[in-house]
């Protein structure tokens, strides 16, 4: 075969890969805006924010909006933003703080629109890098196997276990790693960091004050470490069954004179930030990367576990950036096993990230337990609101893997 024929065939093969965007520079934009209610029900200890990141390469333009909220879905707003800013997909990433308070809908939608608009108006040529840093765990698995062979929640004590885990026993499984995606300008200055960690933001279990909990502190310290020249978006991982080792039992009511323990919140946030900053300063983009964004969004339909009248149309995505960084986005509260499995499956081929609590359409599935957890039980596993059918999480993960391999042309 002549060399020219070989080169043509290689070029033709690359052009035919499903979902492959045309080669182009990577551009990015970011913004930050306050979303604390103007007339809050509870006192404001620290403000709530929305932070945005837009990434664009070729004909793909995607946006992430991290939100200091317990959860967030909004189909009309999502469709409006995609049309207005020519987005392939937009992902709402509520970090799930238990101390948030949602502002009135119309005002909140204006703030979210503004943070995406500002990001779209501040696009710059960018380079990207990412990785993980393992360190002593800050979380534990809150569904603890007991002597009778059943799992029960960490807030229930027995002869062998004290409620709320005051001894900070590191029950597992957990993923003791923070993931960081770094977006920098062409001079090497970091402009955006995505911090990806799996743990409920409920150091203050019952707070009766507005706060970003440990997440708010972690991103604040991280932005300060870079002289407030970066926006740090926190995106939850598979935190559905992950609780903070730094745990305050909580106040009984708004009138409870005992204050929330912000020392614990501050400590956990600072420790997480230290590890994220160390990692962010070590990351650098691969010199031979070709700018490329590919996205495959899919959906599966499920019923409820007990209530077969419940219907869940669950949307999820695989995102490949530069054929090097691979993100799985899953809505609801997925359990940690899915994050661990995703990283193990993808790690040999690319750098994986698992974005739980991340919504881009369909119905929020509440908890997504793995089958083992669903069998042994506990809150979110075999009891809780709107439980989805057993095995839904595994089916989603199988489809994510299949779509990743198809997107990369691995299947014949």
ZAPALUM-133917 format. One line per 2 residues: number of its first residue (from 1); their letters; for each residue y, x, z of N, C-alpha, C. Coordinates in pm, whole numbers, plus 50000, padded with zeros to 5 digits. Each point is the difference from the previous one (the first is absolute). Example, Ala and Ser with C-alpha at 12.3 -4.5 7.8 and 13.67 -1.06 7.14 Angstrom:
BEGIN
1	AS	49431:51319:50780:50119:49911:50000:50120:50090:50000 ~ 50105:49965:49928:50119:50082:50006:50109:49923:50073
END
This chain:
BEGIN
1	XX	49880:50085:50000:50120:49915:50000:50125:50088:50000 ~ 50094:49971:49911:50123:50077:49996:50083:49976:50125
3	XX	50078:50103:50039:50081:49990:50121:50098:49884:49992 ~ 50058:49977:49879:50097:49891:49987:49934:49865:50021
5	XX	49875:49987:49952:49928:49874:50021:49972:49979:50148 ~ 49963:50109:50069:49970:49990:50143:50125:49958:50078
7	XX	50113:50061:49967:50125:49967:50069:50035:49854:49977 ~ 49980:49953:49873:50031:49860:49971:49912:49906:50081
9	XX	49870:50032:50009:49909:49915:50074:50036:49995:50148 ~ 50036:50115:50058:50042:50003:50140:50124:49914:50020
11	XX	50096:50015:49906:50122:49920:50010:49968:49851:49990 ~ 49912:49964:49904:49961:49860:49984:49933:49946:50125
13	XX	49911:50081:50061:49930:49957:50122:50099:49973:50113 ~ 50095:50090:50017:50097:49982:50109:50085:49876:49976
15	XX	50036:49976:49874:50082:49883:49971:49926:49870:50027 ~ 49867:50002:49994:49922:49877:50016:49963:49971:50144
17	XX	50034:50089:50093:49961:49976:50138:50068:49875:50054 ~ 49927:49909:50063:50057:49872:50043:50109:50019:50104
19	XX	50114:49932:49977:50108:50002:50099:50082:50126:50001 ~ 49973:50096:49908:50072:50127:50005:50141:49981:49945
21	XX	50098:50042:50079:50139:49990:49956:50036:50121:49914 ~ 50099:49984:49917:50045:50112:49919:50058:50109:50089
23	XX	49981:50126:49958:50053:50112:50077:50152:49992:50005 ~ 50056:50027:50114:50144:49995:50019:50032:50067:50132
25	XX	50128:50018:50026:50039:50051:50130:49978:49894:50106 ~ 49973:50046:50121:49992:49911:50115:50139:49984:50057
27	XX	50042:49876:50021:50128:49974:50065:49975:49912:50122 ~ 50092:50009:50095:49986:49928:50127:50136:49955:50049
29	XX	49998:49895:50079:50121:49952:50066:49965:49947:50137 ~ 50093:50006:50093:49971:49958:50137:50124:49944:50066
31	XX	49977:49918:50102:50111:49943:50077:49947:49952:50134 ~ 50092:49969:50090:49968:49954:50135:50104:49897:50041
33	XX	49954:49893:50068:50093:49895:50041:49951:49938:50130 ~ 50096:49956:50081:49968:49939:50129:49957:49854:49979
35	XX	49888:49961:50060:49953:49861:49990:49988:49935:50138 ~ 50068:50057:50100:50001:49938:50133:50074:49867:49994
37	XX	49944:49892:50053:50071:49872:49997:50139:50011:50060 ~ 50096:49932:49937:50138:50005:50047:50017:49923:50131
39	XX	49918:49898:50019:50003:49922:50124:49857:49994:50055 ~ 49955:50107:50058:49860:50009:50041:49968:49916:50123
41	XX	49876:49962:50010:49952:49925:50116:49988:50091:50121 ~ 49958:50124:49978:49977:50096:50108:50099:50115:49990
43	XX	50023:50074:50110:50089:50116:49996:49949:50106:49901 ~ 50093:50069:49938:49966:50104:49903:49999:50136:50071
45	XX	49882:50059:50009:49991:50135:50056:50025:50104:49892 ~ 49934:49987:49886:50027:50086:49885:49985:49917:49874
47	XX	50078:50033:49900:50012:49916:49880:49875:50004:49913 ~ 49988:49896:49919:49893:49988:49901:50057:50030:49862
49	XX	49918:50062:49914:50048:50043:49869:49902:49963:49889 ~ 50054:49993:49881:49921:50000:49877:50036:50128:49925
51	XX	49898:50067:49949:50020:50121:49921:49925:49983:49868 ~ 50061:50045:49893:49941:49979:49867:49977:50132:49930
53	XX	49901:49999:49912:49972:50112:49910:49958:49943:49866 ~ 50069:50040:49894:49960:49967:49864:49951:50127:49933
55	XX	49885:49991:49934:49946:50111:49921:49983:49953:49857 ~ 50039:50086:49905:49990:49962:49860:49953:50118:49917
57	XX	49906:49974:49909:49956:50098:49901:49950:49923:49880 ~ 50049:50035:49882:49960:49928:49880:50037:49854:50010
59	XX	49900:49912:49975:50028:49856:50004:49957:49936:50130 ~ 49980:50080:50105:49963:49947:50130:50115:50022:50099
61	XX	50034:49893:50070:50106:50007:50102:49953:49918:50118 ~ 49977:50065:50112:49948:49931:50118:50095:50022:50117
63	XX	49997:49906:50094:50087:50009:50117:49920:49971:50126 ~ 50033:50073:50105:49948:49976:50134:50117:49965:50090
65	XX	49982:49897:50082:50102:49964:50100:49931:49995:50136 ~ 50029:50099:50084:49946:49998:50136:50092:49916:50087
67	XX	49941:49920:50086:50075:49902:50078:49959:50009:50146 ~ 50098:50009:50089:49972:49999:50144:49977:49856:50045
69	XX	49891:49943:49950:49964:49862:50029:49851:49992:50030 ~ 49959:49889:50062:49859:49982:50029:49918:49979:49874
71	XX	50053:49925:49904:49935:49976:49872:50102:49944:49904 ~ 49969:50005:49870:50097:49943:49905:49932:49974:49867
73	XX	50011:49876:49952:49960:49962:49866:50108:49909:49945 ~ 50025:50010:49868:50104:49917:49941:49984:50003:49848
75	XX	49924:49904:49946:49972:49999:49856:50127:49980:49918 ~ 50087:49901:50031:50120:49984:49917:50088:50125:49999
77	XX	50020:50062:50116:50083:50120:50005:49935:50113:49923 ~ 49869:50016:50013:49930:50105:49927:50019:49985:49850
79	XX	49982:49878:49949:50016:49977:49856:50144:50023:49956 ~ 50094:49960:50084:50142:50019:49968:50034:50148:49991
81	XX	49951:50079:50097:50031:50143:50001:49934:50073:49884 ~ 49877:49960:49967:49934:50064:49886:50078:49976:49870
83	XX	50047:49877:49984:50076:49967:49879:50137:50069:50001 ~ 50067:49995:50114:50137:50053:50007:50005:50150:49981
85	XX	49900:50072:50054:50004:50147:49996:49890:50059:49912 ~ 49939:49915:49916:49901:50043:49901:49887:50080:50065
87	XX	49943:49942:50104:49894:50066:50076:49863:49954:49953 ~ 49909:50096:49986:49861:49966:49973:49940:49928:50120
89	XX	50024:50053:50118:49955:49941:50126:50100:50032:50109 ~ 50009:49911:50098:50075:50030:50122:49909:49972:50118
91	XX	49997:50093:50094:49911:49993:50116:50083:49988:50127 ~ 49980:49889:50072:50062:49984:50131:49906:50060:50104
93	XX	50052:50090:50082:49919:50074:50096:50053:49979:50141 ~ 49973:49885:50062:50041:49980:50140:49919:50092:50090
95	XX	50069:50066:50095:49929:50097:50083:49932:49936:50120 ~ 50023:49872:50023:49926:49918:50097:50042:50024:50146
97	XX	50123:50037:50023:50043:50012:50139:49992:49864:50068 ~ 49949:50000:50123:49992:49877:50078:50133:49967:50067
99	XX	50098:50087:49984:50131:49977:50063:50107:49966:49898 ~ 49958:49955:49881:50099:49965:49898:50045:49856:50018
101	XX	50105:49965:49929:50046:49862:49992:50054:49980:49859 ~ 49949:49900:49932:50040:49979:49861:50131:49925:49992
103	XX	50092:50051:49919:50129:49935:49978:49981:49875:49914 ~ 50100:49912:49994:49991:49882:49913:49966:50040:49856
105	XX	49920:49917:49935:49941:50036:49871:50103:50039:49895 ~ 50102:49921:49981:50097:50027:49893:50069:50134:50021
107	XX	50043:50026:50123:50067:50127:50028:49905:50119:49983 ~ 49877:49985:50048:49902:50108:49988:49970:50029:49853
109	XX	49987:49897:49919:49975:50022:49858:50116:50074:49935 ~ 50122:49969:50040:50117:50072:49947:49995:50148:50038
111	XX	49959:50028:50122:49992:50139:50044:49891:50076:49924 ~ 49886:49935:49980:49891:50065:49926:50042:50023:49855
113	XX	50066:49901:49940:50049:50017:49863:50099:50115:49993 ~ 50087:50009:50100:50101:50106:50001:49937:50137:50012
115	XX	49895:50013:50080:49939:50133:50018:49925:50043:49874 ~ 49945:49905:49925:49938:50034:49872:50106:50031:49895
117	XX	50108:49923:49999:50110:50023:49904:50061:50138:50020 ~ 50024:50035:50125:50060:50131:50027:49908:50113:49957
119	XX	49870:49982:50020:49905:50102:49955:50002:50013:49849 ~ 50009:49886:49930:50000:50003:49853:50125:50065:49944
121	XX	50107:49999:50079:50127:50058:49956:50013:50148:50037 ~ 49900:50053:50070:50010:50139:50047:49884:50084:49950
123	XX	49948:49968:49879:49883:50070:49948:50032:50146:49968 ~ 49905:50087:50029:50016:50143:49975:49868:50055:49948
125	XX	50006:50109:49925:49877:50064:49954:49929:50061:50120 ~ 49870:49978:50007:49929:50032:50124:49869:50072:49974
127	XX	49951:50061:50106:49865:50056:50006:49933:49946:50125 ~ 49867:49995:49997:49927:49935:50108:49888:50089:50049
129	XX	49972:49990:50129:49887:50071:50061:49950:49915:50115 ~ 49882:50034:50050:49945:49919:50109:49879:50066:50062
131	XX	49969:49958:50122:49883:50054:50070:49981:49932:50134 ~ 49904:50052:50077:49968:49948:50133:50001:50112:50102
133	XX	50030:49965:50122:49995:50096:50110:49924:49938:50115 ~ 49892:50066:50042:49918:49953:50111:50048:50061:50130
135	XX	50001:49921:50105:50050:50045:50129:49939:49910:50107 ~ 50011:50036:50128:49940:49916:50105:50048:49855:49989
137	XX	49905:49908:50006:50029:49861:49969:50099:49938:50098 ~ 50083:49911:49946:50094:49921:50079:49955:49855:50012
139	XX	49887:49967:49939:49951:49863:49998:49857:49996:50053 ~ 49952:49879:50027:49858:49981:50032:49957:49866:49943
141	XX	49870:49984:49985:49946:49875:49946:49996:49896:50111 ~ 50072:49891:49979:50019:49903:50109:49882:49904:50016
143	XX	49900:50006:49913:49879:49920:50015:49890:50093:50052 ~ 49970:49986:50129:49916:50096:50071:49863:49940:50028
145	XX	49895:50070:49960:49864:49953:50019:49964:50005:50148 ~ 49949:49887:50053:49971:49989:50143:49849:50005:50025
147	XX	49964:49996:50128:49859:50015:50040:49910:49889:49946 ~ 50058:49884:49973:49917:49890:49950:49981:50004:49849
149	XX	50047:50107:49938:49981:50015:49856:50103:49931:49915 ~ 50105:49945:50062:50109:49936:49927:50128:50078:50016
151	XX	50089:49991:49903:50131:50065:50009:50101:49900:50054 ~ 50087:50049:50089:50108:49917:50051:50130:50078:49996
153	XX	50109:49924:50007:50133:50057:49981:50039:50094:50114 ~ 50087:50094:49969:50041:50100:50099:50078:49940:50116
155	XX	50053:49879:49981:50076:49939:50110:49909:49925:50098 ~ 49870:50006:49980:49903:49942:50094:49924:50112:50069
157	XX	50002:49999:50135:49932:50104:50076:49862:49957:50046 ~ 49919:50097:50044:49871:49973:50061:49969:50114:50097
159	XX	49875:50010:50046:49963:50101:50099:50021:50143:49949 ~ 49993:50019:49871:50006:50135:49944:50131:50029:49927
161	XX	50083:49898:49985:50119:50018:49917:50118:49926:50060 ~ 50111:50068:50013:50121:49938:50055:50083:49941:49887
163	XX	50049:49880:50025:50076:49929:49897:50123:50079:49956 ~ 50028:49996:49873:50114:50063:49933:49984:50152:49992
165	XX	49886:50052:50042:49968:50142:49985:50104:50092:50065 ~ 50029:49981:50129:50100:50086:50066:49956:50146:50008
167	XX	49870:50026:49990:49950:50138:50005:50004:50068:49864 ~ 50041:49924:49898:50017:50053:49864:49872:50065:49949
169	XX	49892:49926:50012:49872:50046:49945:50004:49981:49849 ~ 49970:50104:49923:50018:49991:49854:49882:49934:49929
171	XX	49979:49871:50029:49894:49926:49933:50020:50004:49849 ~ 49890:50004:49926:50008:50004:49855:49921:49886:49938
173	XX	49994:49998:49867:50054:50101:49908:50151:49985:49979 ~ 50063:50115:49971:50142:50006:49964:50013:50099:49885
175	XX	50115:50001:49938:50036:50105:49904:50115:50078:50060 ~ 49972:50119:50057:50105:50076:50071:50085:50084:49905
177	XX	50051:49939:49896:50079:50074:49902:50121:49918:49960 ~ 50109:50070:49975:50117:49936:49940:50006:50046:49855
179	XX	50027:49905:49912:50022:50033:49860:50149:50001:49969 ~ 50041:50092:49915:50141:50007:49959:50006:50016:49849
181	XX	50082:49917:49937:50037:50017:49861:50146:50042:49997 ~ 50025:50112:49937:50136:50057:49996:50056:49988:49859
183	XX	50118:49943:49989:50072:49991:49873:50126:50084:50012 ~ 50012:50098:49912:50114:50091:50007:50074:50001:49867
185	XX	50125:50049:50002:50074:50014:49876:49962:50131:49932 ~ 50059:50029:49887:49958:50115:49920:50046:50133:50061
187	XX	50081:49994:50103:50039:50121:50074:49909:50024:50120 ~ 49902:49913:50020:49907:50016:50111:50045:49937:50129
189	XX	50109:49922:49995:50048:49933:50121:49923:49871:50022 ~ 49937:49982:50117:49929:49875:50026:50098:49884:50008
191	XX	49965:49890:49934:50087:49883:50000:49931:49879:50063 ~ 49868:49992:49985:49924:49887:50053:49868:50051:50056
193	XX	49961:49946:50114:49867:50025:50056:49933:49866:50026 ~ 49874:49989:49962:49918:49887:50044:49907:50052:50109
195	XX	50008:49941:50118:49912:50034:50112:49893:49892:50009 ~ 49875:50039:49989:49887:49907:49993:49908:50028:50119
197	XX	49996:49905:50095:49921:50020:50123:49944:49866:50044 ~ 49882:50002:50059:49931:49876:50036:50001:49979:50150
199	XX	50087:49910:50046:50002:49962:50141:50097:49884:50020 ~ 49957:49901:50077:50089:49888:50033:50127:50051:50068
201	XX	50118:49956:49954:50124:50031:50072:50021:49902:50115 ~ 49916:50014:50102:50014:49912:50117:49980:50079:50128
203	XX	50067:50117:50007:50003:50073:50128:50052:49906:50108 ~ 50107:49928:49967:50048:49892:50087:49934:49871:49954
205	XX	49897:49960:50070:49917:49887:49957:50084:49872:49995 ~ 50057:49963:50113:50097:49891:50006:50132:50062:50039
207	XX	50094:49997:49907:50124:50075:50021:50117:49910:50035 ~ 50014:49889:49925:50114:49910:50016:50133:50072:49977
209	XX	49993:50106:49922:50117:50069:49947:49969:50040:49856 ~ 50103:50018:49920:49981:50040:49861:49991:50151:49991
211	XX	49895:50048:49935:49979:50144:49987:49902:50027:49886 ~ 50012:50115:49939:49903:50045:49901:49878:50061:50065
213	XX	49994:49999:50135:49890:50061:50074:49987:50146:49958 ~ 49879:50057:50011:49986:50145:49974:50035:50034:49855
215	XX	49982:49904:49908:50033:50026:49859:50149:50025:49984 ~ 50082:49916:50064:50144:50019:49992:50043:50137:50048
217	XX	49937:50047:50109:50033:50132:50052:49948:50109:49908 ~ 49879:49983:49946:49941:50103:49914:50084:50024:49875
219	XX	50045:49892:49936:50080:50019:49878:50140:50051:50034 ~ 50054:49958:50114:50132:50050:50041:49995:50151:50021
221	XX	49901:50046:50076:49989:50144:50025:49973:50077:49871 ~ 49924:49940:49911:49969:50068:49873:50125:50012:49914
223	XX	50078:49895:49991:50124:50007:49922:50098:50098:50062 ~ 50005:50004:50133:50088:50096:50067:49956:50144:49975
225	XX	49870:50023:49989:49950:50136:49975:50045:50052:49864 ~ 50033:49909:49909:50051:50039:49868:50149:49966:49987
227	XX	50070:50006:50114:50146:49979:50005:50041:49866:49939 ~ 49914:49901:50015:50025:49864:49951:50027:49997:49848
229	XX	49944:50097:49928:50014:50005:49854:49877:49943:49930 ~ 49907:49948:50077:49881:49936:49943:49990:49858:50056
231	XX	49936:49914:49924:49955:49872:50053:49851:50011:50024 ~ 49956:49960:50117:49859:50007:50036:49945:49858:50005
233	XX	49910:49969:49906:49935:49869:49997:49867:50011:50074 ~ 49981:49919:50103:49872:49996:50069:49915:49892:49935
235	XX	49876:50037:49965:49906:49903:49945:49872:50006:50083 ~ 49962:49885:50053:49879:49992:50082:49876:50033:49918
237	XX	49898:50052:50069:49870:50019:49939:49906:49887:50041 ~ 49874:50036:50024:49902:49900:50042:50006:49977:50149
239	XX	50112:49947:50046:50027:49991:50144:49956:49871:50066 ~ 49918:49918:49932:49964:49870:50055:49932:50007:50135
241	XX	49921:50106:50025:49933:50015:50130:50042:50127:50072 ~ 50121:50049:49970:50050:50124:50060:50115:49971:50095
243	XX	49987:50046:50124:50103:49980:50102:50054:50135:50045 ~ 50124:50006:50046:50057:50126:50047:49941:50043:50134
245	XX	49969:50129:50011:49957:50055:50129:50113:49992:50102 ~ 50123:50006:49953:50117:49987:50087:50029:49850:50011
247	XX	49951:49939:50107:50002:49854:50005:50068:49950:50126 ~ 50098:49909:49978:50065:49931:50110:49940:49860:50010
249	XX	49957:49962:50118:49933:49870:50016:50083:49882:49961 ~ 50132:50014:49998:50085:49892:49953:50060:49918:50113
251	XX	50112:49937:49967:50068:49913:50095:49938:49861:49995 ~ 50017:49925:50105:49940:49867:50009:50083:49893:49930
253	XX	50132:50021:49996:50090:49902:49940:50136:50066:49978 ~ 50092:49934:49928:50133:50059:49983:50072:50022:50132
255	XX	49962:49927:50103:50065:50015:50131:49934:50106:50089 ~ 49893:50060:49952:49931:50103:50077:50097:50117:50022
257	XX	50031:50035:50126:50099:50106:50025:49950:50139:49964 ~ 49868:50014:49986:49947:50133:49967:50035:50034:49855
259	XX	50068:50112:49975:50037:50034:49862:49879:50051:49921 ~ 50008:49986:49868:49899:50060:49915:50008:50152:50011
261	XX	49887:50064:49985:49993:50146:50018:50034:50071:49869 ~ 50129:50019:49977:50042:50066:49876:49971:50150:50003
263	XX	49973:50056:50117:49958:50140:50005:49869:50019:49924 ~ 49907:49905:50017:49873:50008:49926:50023:49980:49851
265	XX	50084:49905:49965:50030:49974:49859:50063:50124:49937 ~ 50096:50057:50069:50068:50120:49951:49902:50116:49985
267	XX	49912:50016:50099:49907:50113:49998:49904:49991:49882 ~ 49944:49882:49977:49907:49985:49889:50071:50019:49867
269	XX	50119:49942:49987:50075:50018:49876:50035:50145:49974 ~ 50038:50071:50106:50038:50140:49983:49880:50086:49961
271	XX	49885:49976:50064:49881:50077:49967:49957:49977:49855 ~ 50005:49876:49955:49965:49971:49862:50099:50065:49904
273	XX	50126:49993:50033:50103:50060:49915:49983:50151:49989 ~ 49968:50065:50110:49982:50146:49998:49894:50038:49897
275	XX	49888:49928:50000:49892:50032:49907:50041:49968:49856 ~ 50069:49888:49981:50043:49962:49865:50101:50099:49944
277	XX	50092:50046:50084:50101:50096:49955:49935:50134:49966 ~ 49908:50046:50084:49929:50125:49969:49935:49991:49863
279	XX	49932:49889:49976:49931:49983:49873:50099:49992:49885 ~ 50106:49921:50017:50098:49982:49893:50062:50133:49957
281	XX	50021:50090:50096:50062:50129:49968:49902:50098:49935 ~ 49870:49968:50007:49899:50086:49937:49965:49954:49859
283	XX	50036:49878:49965:49960:49944:49871:50087:50055:49886 ~ 49937:50016:49885:50075:50039:49882:49933:49939:49878
285	XX	50076:49965:49897:49941:49937:49881:49918:50100:49919 ~ 49896:49950:49936:49918:50085:49915:50081:50038:49875
287	XX	50005:50128:49966:50090:50042:49891:49960:49947:49863 ~ 49875:49958:49982:49955:49954:49869:49984:49849:49992
289	XX	50051:49927:50099:49991:49855:49996:50078:49944:49882 ~ 49942:49900:49936:50068:49923:49896:50032:49862:50058
291	XX	50126:49963:49992:50043:49873:50060:49922:49883:49939 ~ 49941:49920:50087:49915:49891:49953:49979:49902:50115
293	XX	50018:49872:49973:49970:49896:50097:49909:49898:49932 ~ 49888:49972:50065:49910:49895:49952:49973:49903:50115
295	XX	49995:49873:49967:49981:49896:50101:49896:49902:49949 ~ 49906:49967:50085:49904:49893:49971:49999:49905:50117
297	XX	50054:49880:49978:50000:49894:50101:49891:49900:49967 ~ 49928:49959:50102:49888:49907:49982:50003:49900:50114
299	XX	49910:49902:49995:49991:49902:50108:49857:49949:50011 ~ 49964:49958:50119:49871:49938:50026:50023:49875:50085
301	XX	49911:49903:49985:50012:49873:50072:49894:49992:50109 ~ 50043:49955:50118:49910:49988:50114:50025:49867:50071
303	XX	49902:49961:50081:50016:49888:50091:50012:50053:50142 ~ 50012:49910:50097:50003:50041:50139:49860:50030:50053
305	XX	49994:50073:50110:49870:50031:50060:49937:49874:50059 ~ 50079:49926:50077:49949:49878:50063:50050:49875:49928
307	XX	50126:50003:49959:50060:49887:49931:49990:50023:49850 ~ 49904:49937:49937:49977:50020:49857:50106:49932:49915
309	XX	50089:49925:50061:50110:49940:49925:50115:50098:49980 ~ 50001:50110:50075:50103:50101:49980:49979:50070:49866
311	XX	50110:50031:49932:49994:50068:49871:50093:50121:50004 ~ 49943:50114:49965:50078:50125:49997:49990:50061:49861
313	XX	50114:50010:49933:50010:50073:49874:50069:50132:50034 ~ 49923:50107:50015:50050:50126:50055:50032:50098:49887
315	XX	50127:50043:49994:50043:50098:49901:49992:50141:50060 ~ 49965:50096:49917:49994:50140:50043:50019:50088:49877
317	XX	50039:50125:50021:50032:50090:49889:49944:50139:50022 ~ 49976:50067:49888:49982:50146:49998:50119:50058:49925
319	XX	50064:50098:50061:50114:50067:49938:49966:50148:49987 ~ 50010:50053:49880:49979:50142:49976:50132:50062:49957
321	XX	50041:50106:50068:50124:50070:49968:49966:50143:49960 ~ 50040:50036:49879:49976:50134:49945:49851:50034:49994
323	XX	49915:49899:49998:49856:50020:50001:49955:50086:50117 ~ 50077:50000:50107:49972:50086:50115:50004:49924:50132
325	XX	50089:49905:50015:50017:49924:50123:49957:49856:49974 ~ 49904:49951:50077:49941:49869:49975:50019:49912:50123
327	XX	50065:49888:49982:50031:49908:50110:49922:49871:49981 ~ 49931:49958:50104:49942:49866:50005:50092:49913:50083
329	XX	50043:49887:49947:50081:49906:50076:49916:49876:50032 ~ 50000:49962:50127:49920:49887:50048:50085:49918:50095
331	XX	50009:49868:49980:50079:49917:50091:49921:49965:50126 ~ 50066:49933:50093:49934:49963:50124:49985:50120:50093
333	XX	49908:49987:50093:49978:50104:50100:49859:50058:49983 ~ 49984:50093:49906:49867:50058:49979:49960:50090:50117
335	XX	49870:50005:50027:49948:50086:50106:49990:50145:49951 ~ 49992:50091:50095:50012:50143:49971:49888:50053:49912
337	XX	49883:49938:50003:49888:50049:49919:50038:50008:49853 ~ 50079:49905:49953:50035:49998:49858:50090:50118:49964
339	XX	50090:50037:50089:50084:50116:49976:49916:50128:49997 ~ 49909:50014:50096:49914:50118:50006:49913:50008:49875
341	XX	49942:49887:49960:49913:49999:49882:50077:50032:49873 ~ 50119:49944:49985:50081:50025:49881:50033:50148:49987
343	XX	50041:50062:50108:50033:50141:49997:49877:50085:49966 ~ 49886:49963:50056:49878:50076:49972:49960:49987:49853
345	XX	50013:49880:49943:49958:49979:49862:50092:50071:49900 ~ 50131:49998:50027:50097:50052:49903:50028:50148:50018
347	XX	49987:50049:50121:50044:50136:50035:49951:50109:49903 ~ 49876:49997:49950:49959:50109:49911:50077:50005:49868
349	XX	50062:49888:49961:50059:49991:49867:50153:49995:50003 ~ 50056:49951:50106:50145:49983:50009:50037:49989:50147
351	XX	50130:49991:50027:50049:49987:50137:50017:49852:50031 ~ 49917:49943:50091:50001:49856:50022:50093:49956:50114
353	XX	50055:49881:49983:50078:49935:50105:49956:49854:50006 ~ 49998:49946:50121:49958:49862:50021:50115:49924:50063
355	XX	50059:49908:49922:50112:49921:50046:49950:49860:50040 ~ 49975:49979:50129:49969:49868:50050:50128:49921:50022
357	XX	49986:49871:50036:50116:49914:50028:50099:49999:49883 ~ 49949:50022:49879:50086:50015:49883:49973:49886:49902
359	XX	50104:49923:49971:49986:49875:49925:50075:50007:49868 ~ 49936:49953:49893:50069:49986:49871:49958:49873:49926
361	XX	49954:49901:50075:49963:49873:49940:49880:49939:50069 ~ 49972:49873:49966:49885:49934:50059:50023:49961:50144
363	XX	49890:49974:50071:50009:49953:50138:49966:50112:50097 ~ 50077:50006:50107:49976:50098:50106:49868:49967:50070
365	XX	49904:50093:50004:49867:49966:50052:49983:50016:50151 ~ 50106:50021:50074:49995:50025:50145:49912:50125:50023
367	XX	49896:49992:50083:49919:50120:50026:49894:50019:49892 ~ 49973:50128:49970:49892:50038:49909:49905:50093:50074
369	XX	49904:49944:50075:49906:50086:50072:49888:50048:49908 ~ 49946:50117:50029:49879:50043:49932:49882:49921:50056
371	XX	49887:50003:49929:49886:49915:50038:49948:50037:50138 ~ 49992:50128:50031:49950:50040:50132:50088:49942:50111
373	XX	50131:50011:49984:50091:49946:50101:49988:49849:50008 ~ 49987:49934:49883:49985:49854:50000:49875:49957:50074
375	XX	49896:50085:49999:49876:49968:50070:50014:50020:50150 ~ 50057:50112:50043:50009:50030:50143:50110:49918:50069
377	XX	50102:49959:49925:50094:49903:50053:50126:50058:50061 ~ 50080:49908:50053:50130:50032:50056:50111:49938:49917
379	XX	50122:50008:50051:50114:49936:49934:50024:50064:49863 ~ 50011:49916:49901:50016:50048:49864:49869:50029:49931
381	XX	49892:50010:50077:49868:50029:49944:49916:49875:49988 ~ 49982:49927:50111:49927:49873:49991:50076:49885:50066
383	XX	50121:50025:50049:50085:49891:50047:50146:50034:49974 ~ 50080:49898:49986:50140:50018:49967:50042:49902:49892
385	XX	50128:50003:49961:50051:49900:49907:49953:50024:49857 ~ 49955:49893:49934:49974:50003:49856:49904:50106:49954
387	XX	49890:50022:50072:49909:50108:49963:49944:49981:49859 ~ 49999:50108:49923:49950:49999:49863:49849:50020:50002
389	XX	49934:49966:49889:49855:50008:49994:49951:50143:50023 ~ 49881:50013:50058:49941:50130:50028:49977:50076:49868
391	XX	50038:50125:49999:49981:50084:49882:50115:50002:49904 ~ 50107:49926:50028:50115:49997:49909:50061:50140:49984
393	XX	50014:50071:50112:50058:50135:49994:49918:50093:49914 ~ 49867:49995:50016:49913:50086:49919:50011:49967:49852
395	XX	50010:49870:49967:50014:49962:49860:50131:50053:49941 ~ 50106:49993:50078:50128:50053:49954:49991:50150:49977
397	XX	49936:50071:50092:49990:50146:49986:49917:50038:49878 ~ 49892:49928:49975:49918:50028:49882:50082:49981:49873
399	XX	50079:49893:49996:50082:49974:49881:50109:50105:49984 ~ 50057:50046:50109:50101:50106:49993:49940:50127:49941
401	XX	49881:50037:50045:49934:50120:49947:49967:49983:49852 ~ 49946:49885:49965:49968:49976:49859:50126:50012:49914
403	XX	50108:49938:50046:50124:50004:49922:50056:50141:49989 ~ 49984:50080:50106:50046:50139:49994:49924:50077:49892
405	XX	49868:49985:49998:49921:50072:49901:50027:49949:49859 ~ 50018:49869:49985:50031:49947:49867:50139:50046:49954
407	XX	50094:50002:50090:50135:50041:49967:50005:50144:49950 ~ 49907:50082:50050:49995:50139:49961:49901:50027:49886
409	XX	49944:49894:49944:49912:50017:49886:49867:50064:50034 ~ 49955:49991:50126:49875:50063:50040:49881:49917:49951
411	XX	50011:49866:50009:49893:49916:49947:49992:50017:49848 ~ 49879:50003:49947:49984:50010:49855:50047:49871:49935
END
